[in-house]
Amino acid sequence: MAGPLKNIKVLDLSRVLAGPWASQILADLGADVTKVERPGSGDDTRGWGPPYLKDRDGVETSESAYYLSTNRGKRSIAIDIKSNAGQEIIKKLALDADIVLENFKVGGLKKYRLDYESLAKINPAIIYCSITGFGQTGPRADEAGYDFIIQGMGGLMSFTGTDEGGPLKVGTAVADLTTGMYAVIAILGALHHRGQTGQGQYIDLALLDVQASWLANQGMNHLIGGYQPKRRGNSHPNIVPYQDFKTKDGHVIVAVGNDGQFRKLAKLIGQPGLAQAGRYKTNRQRVEKREALIPVLTEAFKKKTVAEWLGLLKDLKIPAGPINDLAETYSDPQIVHRELVRTLNHPLAGTVPQVTTPIKYSKTGLEYKIPPPLLGQHTDEILAELGFHGGEIKAFRDQGVVD
């Protein structure tokens, strides 16, 4: 069953995470993605290890786990973008492409005549998505943007962590990842527009814009109430109790979403009076008096194990869950049932695990056929598709244009 983006061609000039994350999703949706990399070193993330994938003999390869996490479904061609011949090859790719993805610094591709204006002249229907740290305009447009810096500048770190420990970034590069997802949304919207009008267009995406836009309730708490959210660790600014509690043998997450659930929780811990009027009956009261309520709940949860609490809370339909490590996460029966981890054939290792895209279509499928490619693995194949014959390809390679 073909993916919904069958016959859509993507020219991916991006590297590291935000752009490759977007192109991997597009590939899973069925698009034909050509990844252009630097000869010799390729995408920066190839070297971001350990760990590295091991080959069939157990020897480390040059394929880092980081790179393998975000480049499934693509073909790799290694081109020297600084050479005139390399630029002409990329233009040939763009001539037949529907989408171009790039994350060079502002103006970085203009000197190679591979910017939107240049490519739109030869392919007016092209959808060209640029991803930068700060966007194409504004006082910081010329600055490089990195996820860690964006999490700090974009407000996220100001309320992530604890007062005792100080601000923390999130454990994955969420500014990059969410920007990659917004890129896919923007591209799908542009494809729909092109289907109606025949017109391509330019998309300007900035990590800082994305980070500021998805602060959600925390951002609105500030804009409406003037609040600067506190660093509350694992607790919630607007709901109580909504946090983890220490038990006899670990921690359990309790997410009480309404007053009825709190009444059941109060009864479960043997203190039904906590939910009476005048105390903590409503969520507003619980939020305003959290400093008095949470110590009572903390003491109660110390009396049983994680498994005991999870069983009791499940029986009462009070939302709760464990804090899993990654081994527990990927072996969870629900994760296994939903096929979030699949194995693809790999030319060096035999097989390579992949975490799939979490989209379930009823009419179209997702495609998991091509493992993350070796550097330049498909150079000859792609050049042949562009009409170059063996002698020309050999000349390109001898001249260092391709690898």
N, C-alpha and C positions, 0 to 999 in steps of 0.2 A: 504494500500500500504506500503510494508516494506521498511525500510531505506536501503541505499546502504551498510551499515556495518552490516547487519543482519548476525548472526552466528559468528561475531567477539566478543571475550571475553576480557574484560579489567579488570585487577587487579589493583585497585587504592589505593596505599599506601600514597598518597599525602594529604596535608591539606592546609588550608588557601585559597589561590586564584589561583596562576598560574597553579598548577597541577589540582585542581578541575575544573577550567575553561576549561582546555583541555578535561578532562574526561566528563564534561557536554556536550560539543560539540560532542564528540564521541558518547555519549548516544543519543543525538538528531538525529545523523546520523544512529541510529539503533543498536549500539553496546550494548552488555550485560555488564554493569559495576558493579563490586562489590567493594564497598567502605569499606576499613578496617579502623576502628577507635579505639581509646583507650577506654577501659571500664571506665565508670564513667563520663568522661568529653567529650570524643569524639573530633571532629574537633574543633580547637581553635575558629573558627568563630561562633560556636553555641552560645558563650557568648558575642559576639561583638555587644552589643545593649545598650540602646534601639534604634529603636523600636523592639518589639517582636510580633510574630503572636499571635492573641487571639483565644481562643477556641470558641466553639458554644455558651458558656455562657458569652462570653466577658471577660474571665479571661486570663491574659497573660500566654503564654506557655514559654518553654525554647528555642523555635525556633526563632533565631534572623533573621531579614530581610537580614542581610549580608549573613548568611549561606544559606538562602532560595534562594538567587540570583545566586548561583553557584553549586547547587547539585541536580538539577532535573535529573530524569531518572536513578537513581542509587539505588542499594540495599545496605543497611548498615549491616555490621557484626562487632561486637565489640570483639576484640581479644587482649589479653595481649601479645604483640610482644616479651616481655622479657622472657617469659616462653618457655621452650623447646616444650611443647605441642602446644602452640600458633604458634611457628615457623613451626612446622610440618603441622599444618592446612594451613598456608599460602603457604607452599611448595605444598600441594595438590591443592590449588587454582591455583598456578603458573603452575603446570603440565598440566593443561587444558586451560591455558590462551594464548592468542595471544600477548597481550600487558601488560607490567607492567609500571606503572607511579609512580615515587617517588620523593620527594623533601627533603630528609634527608641531613644533612651536609655530606661533602665528607667522605666516609668511614663509615658513620653511620650505614649502614645495613650489613656491612661485618662481624661485631662481632656477628650478628644473623644468619649468613650464608644465607642471603637473598639478597646479592649483585648480580650483573649480572653474574659474573663468577660462582657463586654457582648455580644459577637458570638455567643458560645455560647448565650446566652439565645434568640436568634432563629434560630440554626442549630446545634443541638446536635451535628450530625455534622461540624462544621467541624474541620479540622486546621490549627492556628495555630502557625506557626514564627517565633519571635523570635530574631534574631541581634544580639548585643551584643559589646562588647569583653571583658567579664569575667563575663557571666552575670547572672541575675536575683537572685542572692543572694551574700553574702560581703562582706568589707570594702571591695572595690573596685567593687561593683556599680554605683554611681552615676557612675563615671568613664567618659569616652569612650575608646574603644580604637581605635588606628590600626595598620595592618599593621606599619609600621617599628618602632613601640614594642613590639608583640607579639613580633616576631622577636627583639628584644633581651631582653625580659622572659622569654620562653619558652625561652631557652637556646640557640636556633639560632645566634645571632651569636657566642656564646662559642667555637664551634669552626669557624666559617666565616671564611675568610681565611687569612693567613699571619702568623707571628710578627713578621716584619719590617714588614708593612703594617698590622697590627692587625685588629680584628674587621670583618666585612662583612655586610651584609644580602644576601639572594638577589636577583637582578636582576629578578624579578617578585614581585608581592605574594602570596607563597605562603601566608601565614596566611589571607588573604581567600579565595584560590582553594580551598584545602583545606576551609575552613569552608563554602564554597558547595557543595562536593561532599558533605561530611558532611550538609548540610541536605537534599540530594536523597536520600541514603541514609535519613535519619531519616523523611522524608516518605513514601518508598515503604514503609517498615516500618509507618508509621501507617496508610497506605492499606490495607495487607494486614490489619492489626488491625481496622480499621473494616469491611472486607469480611466478617470473621468475627463481629463483635459488633455492628456498627451504630454504634459509639461513635467520636466524634471525640476529639481530645486536644490538649494544649499541648506544644510542643517548645521547650526552652530551650537554645540553642547559644551558646557563647562562643568568641571567637577564641583567647583564652589557653588554654582547655581543649584546643582542637583542636591548637594549636601544641605544647603539652606532651605530647599523646598520640601524635604521630607523630614523635617523636625516635627511635623504633625502636631499632636496635642501640646507638646512642650513649647513649640514655637507660638502656638495660639494662646497658651497660658500666659506667655509674655506679652503678646500683642493686645490681648483683651484685658488681662489683669495686672500687667506690669511686673509679673513675677520673673525673677531669675531663678530657674529651677535649681534645687540643691542637689549635690551628689548624694544619692540615697542608697548606693550599692544596688541591691536587688529589689528594693521596694518601689512601689508605684507612686507617682506624685498625686494622682487623683482617685485612687481606689485603695481601700484598706479592709482586710489584709490581702495583700497581693505581693508575695515575696517568698523567699525560702526560709525554712526553720530548721535548726539543728535537731537531729534526733539522736537515739542511742548509738546509731552506727553510720550516720551520714547526714544528708540534707534532703528535705522534701519541699517541693514548691507547692504552695497553696494559692489559688487564684479565685478568691471570692468575688463574684461579679455582681451580686445583688443582695438585698437585705434578707431574703428568704434563705439563701445559702448560709449567711452568717448565723441565722437562728439555729440552723441545723449544726453548724460548727460549734456554737456555744454549748448546745446540749451535748454534743459528742464529747467535749472535754470536761463535762460535768459542771459547767457554769452557765446554765441557761439565763441567769439574771443579767449577763452581759448584754443580751439583746433586748432588754426592757427599755421602755421609754425613759428618756432622761440620761441614759448612759451611752450605749453604742448602737442603738437601734437602727439608725440610718447611716448610709455611707458618709454623709457630710459630717455627722458626729464622729465617726471613726477616723476620718481624715484629720479633723481638727484636734482630736484627742489621741492621736496615734502614739505619742510618747508614753501615755499611761496604759494603753491597751496592749501594745506589742510585747512588753515584758511579761504580761500575764500569759499570752499565747506561747511565748518562747519557753516558759517553764513547763507548760503543758506538753509541748511537743518533745521535750527531752525524755519523756517517760516510755516511749515506744520506739521500735525500729522503723526504718523507711518502709519495709514491706508491710508491716502491721498498719502503719498510717495509710499507705496507699490502698490497702484493702478496705479499711473502714471508710475512707473518704469516697472511694468509688461506689460503695454500697449506698451512700447517701447522695450520690450524684453531685458532690462538691468537687469542682475542678482541681486536680492535683497531678503531680508528676515527679519523676526522679530527675536528678542531674546526671546524665549519662556521660561517660567518656566516649571517645570515637569508636572504640571496639564495640561498646554496648549500643551505640547509635546505629552502626551499620549492620549489626546482627539483630536489631529489634524486629520482631515478627511483622510489624506494620510496614517498616521500611523494606524488608525483604519481599513482602507481598506486593508492594507498589513498584518493585523492580527499579529502585533508585540507583542500584549498582549493577553494571553490566560489564562483561569482558569482551574486548575486541582483539582480533588477531594483530600481532605486531611483528614487523620484519626482523627485529633483533631479539626481542624477549620471548617471542612465541605468542604471548598474550599480554594485555595490559588492562587493568581495571579502570573503569570510568564511572563517574557520578553523573547520572543522566539529567536532562532537562525535565523539570517537574510539571509538564503539560500533558494532559490526557484528552485527546480529541476523540470524538465519537465517529467521525467520518473520514478523517485523514490521520495518517500515522506520523511518527517522528522517525528519523533515519540515523542509525548508528552503524555506519559501514566502514568509514575511513578512520583509522587511529591517528593520533597526533603525528604529523609527518616528520620524517627525518629532514634535516636541512638540505634543501635543494632536491629532495627525493623525486619530484615530478618535473624538474626543469626541462628535460628533453621532451617529455610527453606534452607539456604545455606549449613549448616552442613549435613542436610539430603541428599541433592543432592550429597555431597561428600561421602556418604555411611555410615555416623555415625548414629547409632540407638538412640532411646530415652534415654536409660540408659547411654550411653556414653556422650550424650549431657548434661544430668543432672550432670554427674560427672565433666565435663568441667566447668559447671557453679558453682558447689559447690567449685571447686578448684580455682575459679577466673580466669580461662583461657579465658573464654568468658563471655559476659554479654548480 
